[in-house]
Amino acid sequence: MEQDDLFSESIERRIAQRIRDNYHQQLNLADLAREAGDFPKQAWQALNARRMLPAAFAERPHSSRFDGAGRPIPNVCLKVPTGGGKTLLAASAVARVFSAYLGRHAGLVLWIVPNEAIYRQTLKALADRDHPYRQILNVAGAGRVKILEKNSPLSRLDVESNLCVMVLMLASAARQSKETLRFFRDRGNVRGFLPREDDLDAHWALLEQVPNLDVYAAWGQSAEEARAQKGSVVKSSLGNVMRLLRPLVVMDEGHHAYTENALRTLDGFNPCFLLELSATPRVASAKGSGSNILVDVRGADLDEAQMIKLPIHVDVQHWNDWQSCLAAAVQRLETLQHEAHVLQGETARYIRPILLVQVERTGADLRDAGFIHAEDAHAYLLQLGLSERQIAIKTAEKNDLAQPENLDLLSNQCEVRVIITKQALQEGWDCPFAYVLCALAAGRNPAAMTQLVGRILRQPQVAKTGREPLDACYVLCHDARTGEVVRAIKKSLEDEGMGDLALTVSDGETASTEQQEVRQTRRAGFAGLRLFVPKV
């Protein structure tokens, strides 16, 4: 009996091992087939072999992405610093992809942005027929372009006859909150994309072609179980339409879409092409996925193109109180305003320098808590001679920038000269007239000022003025250590994709220039070439 038991146990082990071997062999075959069909990776390796990729990222592995049907997704990233014209590049890239890669003028573009500020700015620019972004899209769509929001009606005729651009916030594409589930909910204004509800065979054939479509599930039944049964009916939702049409996805500020939920949702849209634009993309590595950086623009490139204000003058003095720091910032603003008046008299070019004031508290119930409050700064600015119309408060509770007279800060009819905020002016808010940052909160939290430094870098009219004070920007910090402020500003520049820029730091007595070494690699054809530079 013992020998029979041992023999039976041996047979069972062999059968189990055979099953495991067959299973792993099938997996290996599936992986090999998937690898062989990954044409974006093959194209990327070919570019790398021809040394056509940025030298700093050429050795990084390609990050492959696949949609819900297992098809490879061509995905590239344009690494462009803040103020480098990412939206203009995105519009031009859409035109290039549709003409050179897809070979058509009509289709769907899913333009995803990270927050409300960028959403409003992008939607306004694309909807304006006279804006350069819209004009680029008009050429790509042969004059037939429709700008849509997630609640806009959509039909198959619209997509087949027009270049449809749907602007969407990233939160609306993620499937975690109840509010964003509307994107994947059945709706009545999406027409012509699905078979009739009673044509079950057509729905089943559609599911075989696109297996990740949402279907109606019975009570207690999972979505996977519902899709596996013949007789399932596909939902008439905007999310399903995205999966059917395979849109070109544009990810503005793409570093916000690195969570597993965001990556899974974007890949689940079955995009035909994914374009990411970011100042700080995640670099692909052997351990995990990242961005395939096709273009790397440095901060020095923007300075050469006259797109940003340099140098950045940082003034860290030990003022007796925050009022003295704010008064010094206003004095700096008045000096810049005088320079702007002289420039306008000589060239008719209009610039109205604006001061950003960062405070520690904004809530109405926190004014007496011993912190620098927005209303306290507002009251002191009035004492310094500014009028109510020249001061705007931008906080979570109050938004003076939404007033009709303040919507266009670049207009010569607008009177705003000072904007008081805490953390409301994040990425996406860019005003070229912002020249001075007064960080009253730098003493307690230097890192809190990092997101505001990038807001004062953009150069008005993308052209230097020829007057040194108007071609630079200024940061004044209250009650902070110089080293902490410099580290915070360096961190801000790195977050904005401009870590190669230098700072001019002053502590009231001495001034120094903080520089960062940048190594440039030579191209292969010139690696061994000796260069002789004349000594002057």
Salt bridges, closest charged atoms under 4 A:
GLU9 OE2 - ARG13 NH1 3.29
GLU35 OE2 - LYS41 NZ 2.96
ASP67 OD2 - ARG71 NE 2.88
ASP67 OD2 - ARG246 NH2 3.78
GLU116 OE2 - ARG120 NE 2.79
ASP158 OD1 - LYS146 NZ 3.48
GLU160 OE2 - ARG156 NH1 3.87
GLU179 OE2 - LYS150 NZ 3.23
ASP198 OD1 - ARG196 NE 3.16
ASP201 OD1 - LYS230 NZ 3.59
ASP214 OD2 - ARG175 NH2 3.53
ASP214 OD2 - ARG243 NH1 3.53
GLU224 OE2 - ARG227 NH2 3.86
GLU253 OE2 - LYS86 NZ 3.52
GLU253 OE1 - HIS255 ND1 3.84
ASP267 OD1 - ARG65 NH2 2.91
ASP296 OD1 - LYS79 NZ 3.45
ASP296 OD2 - ARG298 NH1 3.95
ASP303 OD1 - LYS464 NZ 3.47
GLU334 OE2 - ARG417 NH2 3.34
GLU339 OE1 - ARG467 NE 2.71
GLU346 OE1 - ARG467 NH1 3.56
GLU360 OE2 - ARG444 NH1 2.63
ASP376 OD1 - ARG367 NE 2.91
GLU388 OE1 - HIS378 NE2 3.14
GLU415 OE2 - ARG389 NE 3.17
GLU427 OE1 - HIS255 NE2 3.68
GLU427 OE2 - HIS256 NE2 2.13
ASP430 OD1 - ARG455 NH2 3.52
ASP430 OD2 - ARG458 NH2 3.26
ASP495 OD2 - LYS491 NZ 2.79
GLU496 OE2 - ARG455 NH1 3.60
GLU514 OE1 - LYS490 NZ 3.75
GLU517 OE2 - ARG519 NH2 3.52
